């Protein structure tokens, strides 16, 4: 797969994830400053969460850049799985994030204290800003994932939307903790809010693992896609002499389809090429992510 044959969405996906890397890096610096300037359990959890999510987005950006560059003259059959591997790494990092937040929440429930410091107010402003940014980026990534059937973009959309929800929860936690600081039980708002954030991350991580692990395994095509191939072969039934075999497999988001056809020996090569090109184009338009190869066979050629 050379760069010249990339789908049009490749550059858009890279640009979207690069934006996430930039905003995530800035957010990490802000949360670090807020954590240092405040005595808040939820801000400590917010820093670890933001830092790990930044690493997750960075890994995804590196994977999509590798896919967009291609491998030059090398074989690329396994390159598409980088998206799924990137998604799994995102899931692993989200699991680490979950463990850190949960452990920190339990510790602060055992030793509760009221939040204080300048960092609380810095974080409030940051949470409002990044709830908007992460929400917008997440919705854009989700639309791209639906349009291109990209597991990497789907995982990024889940991650960004989870971050937006976390921003809202953290903001609510800080506001309630400050407003109700005269009550003893308000000390538990921080760790309880952290557990809510951990639950949302757990759901997102489970979704990533369930979708990406199955896509890493080569498997046969769905029945609906097989019917598309058979329908196109029937459509061009009068154009070729015999069908010598069909091979197809799904590898990650890529679908490889090989069709071996026999044409009449007196047929002009230009006519054969035109028929094969039309058939290839029709199948690729209907089977998302497909790469169709139509080979020529002679009479007596064994089926693959």
N, C-alpha and C positions, 0 to 999 in steps of 0.2 A: 504494500500500500504506500504509494508515494504521496508527497504533499500535494501534488497537482490533482489527485483524485479524491481529496478529502471532501466530506460533505460540507455544505455551506455553513452549517451550524458549528463547525469545529472552532473557528476563530471567535465566534460569539460566546461559546462556552468558556474558552480561555480568558476572554476579556471579563466575563462575569465573575469567574473565580479569582482573577487577579484583583478585581475591585474588592472582593471579600478579604483577600490577603492584606491589602492596604488598610482597609477599615478595621480589620481584626488586630493588626499591629498597633494602630493608634489606640484602640480600645484597651489592649493589654497594658500599654504604658499608663493610661489614665487610671485603670483599676489598681495597678501597682501603687501609684501615688496615693490613691484614696485609701488603700489598705494600710499603708505606712502611717498615714495621718489620722487614722481612726482606730478605735477599739471596738471592732465589730466582727462577730463570727461570720455573718453573711457576706461581708466584704472580703474576708479571707477566702471563703469558698468561691466568691465571685472572681477573684484573681486567678485561682487555680483553674476554674472552669473556663475563663476567657483565654488563658494561656494555652490550655490543651486544645481548645477549639481553634485557636490561631494555628497551632501546629497541624491540626487536621486539615484545615483549609489550605495550608502551605503544601502539604503532601499531595492533596488533590490537584493543586495547580501544577506541581512538578509532573504528575502523571499525565495530565491533559496536554502539557507541553511536549512530553515524550511522544504521545499519540499523534499530535499535529505534525511533528517533525518527521515521523516515520523512520524507517530503518535503511533508506537508500536502496542498495542492491541486495540487502539481506531479506530472508523470508519473514513475512509479517503475520503468519496465521495466529500466533499467540499474543500479538500486540494489543488486540482489542480487549483482552482480559485485564489489562492494566487498570481499566475503569473499575472493574469489580474488585481488584486487589486494593485500589485506592479507597473504595467504599468500605472494605473490610477493615483497613487501617483506621478509617474514621470511626468505625464502630468500636474498635479496640480502645482508641483514645477516649471515646465517650464513656466506655466502661471504667477506665481508670479515673476519669473525671467523676463518675458516679460514686466510686469507692471513696475518693478524697472528700467529696461533699458530705457523704453519709457519715464517715468517720468524724469529720469536724463537727457536724451537727450533734452527734451523740456526745462528744466531749463537752460541748458547750451547754448541753442540757444537764449534764452532771455538775457543771460548774458555771451556772448562769451569771450574767452581769449586764448592766445597761450599756447601750452603745453611746459613744461620745467622740468628739474630735472634729476637726475641720474636714477630714476625709468623708464624713457622712454627707455633708452638703455638696462636696465635689461629686460624690457618687450619685446623688439625686439628680443633678443636672446631666450627668453622663448617661444615666439610665433612661431618661426621657429622650435624649438625642439618639441613642443607639436602639431604642425600641422602634423608632421610626425607620432608621437606616436598615436594621436587620430585617424588619418586616417587609420593606420594599424589595430588598435583595432576595429574600426568601421567596416571595411571590413571583418575582421574575425568574428565579431558578426553577421553580415548580412548573411554570409555563414552558420553559425550555425542555425540562425533563419529559413532560407529556408529549411535546412535539417531536422529540428526537429519540425517545425510549432510551435515555441515558441513565444508567444506575448511578454514575458519579454525580450528575446534576441533581438527581433525586435525593441522594444522600446529603448534598450540599443544601438543598432546599429545606430538608428536615432539620439540618443543623442550624441554619439561619433562623428558621421559624421558632425552633426551640429556644434559641438565644433571645429572640424578641419576647417570647413568653416569659423567659427568665428575667429579662429587664423589667417587665411589668411587675412581676412578683417581688423582685428585690426592691424596686421603688416603693411598692406598697408596704413591704416590711420595714423599710427605713422610716417612712412617714408615720406608720402606726407606732413604731418603737419610740420615736421622738415625741409624738403627741401624747402617748400614754405612759411616759417614763415615770410618772408618780405612782404607778401601780407595780407591785412586785411581780405579778404574773406576766407583765409585759417583757420581762427578760427572756421569755421563751419564744417570743415572736421570731427572733433571728434564726435559731436552730430549726424551728418548725417550718419556716419559709424555705430553708435550705433543703429540707426533706421533700417538699413539694417540687422544687427544682430537680432534685435527684430522680423523683418518680417520672417526670417528663423526659429526662434524658434516658432513663431506662427504656421507656416505650420506644423512643426514637432508635436507640441502639438495637433493640430486638428486631425492629423493622428492617434495619440495614443488614443484619446478619441473615435474616430469613430470605431476603431478596438476592443478596450478593452471592451467598454460598451456592445456591442452585444454578446461578448464571455462570459460575466458574467451571461447571461440569459440562462437557460436550454431550449433546443429546439430540434426538431426532426432532424434526419439525412438527409443529402442531398440525392437526388434521385439516384445519382451515387453510393453512399455507400449502399443504400437499394438494388440496383440491385446486388451488390457484394454478399450480404447475400442470396438473392434469387437464385443466380447462384450457390452458394456452396450447398444450400439445394437441388437444382435440380441435382447437380453432385453426391450427395450421396443418391439419391432418393430410390435406391434399398436396402440401408443399414438399414433404419428404417421403422417402420410401419405407423406412423402418426406424423404430426406436430400439436402440441397443442397450439402454440403461440410464438410470437416474441415481445420482448420489447426492445426498444432502445432509447437512449437519448444522447445528446451532452452536456457536462458540462465543459465550458472553452475549454481547449485543449484535454480533456479526452472524450472518447466515450465508453459508457457502452451498451453492447448488451447481452441480455438474450434470449436463445432459449430453448424451452421445447419440447422434442422429446419422442415418444413412440417406444420402440424396442420390437421385438418378445420375449415372455416370456422364450422361450427355448434357447435364445442366451446367450453365455457365457459372463460373466462380463468383461473378458479381451478383447474380441472382441469389445464390446460396448465402452469400454474406448479408444481403439485404433482409432475407427471411430470418436468418439467425439474429441479426441485430434488432429487428422488430420484436421477436420473441423475447430476447434478453431484456429489452427495455420495458416491455409490458409486465414481465414477471417482477423485475426490480421495483417497478412503480407500486405493485400490489403487496409485495412481501417486504416489510420494513427492514432496512439494514442488510438486504441481501446482496450478494455478489454472484452473478450468474455467469457460468462459462459453458458455451455450447461447442462441443467437439464434433469432428467429422469422422465417420466410420465407414469401412468398406464392408461389402457383403461377407458374412462369415466371421466378423469380428466378435469375439466373446464379450458378454456383458461384464461390466466392472464389478 
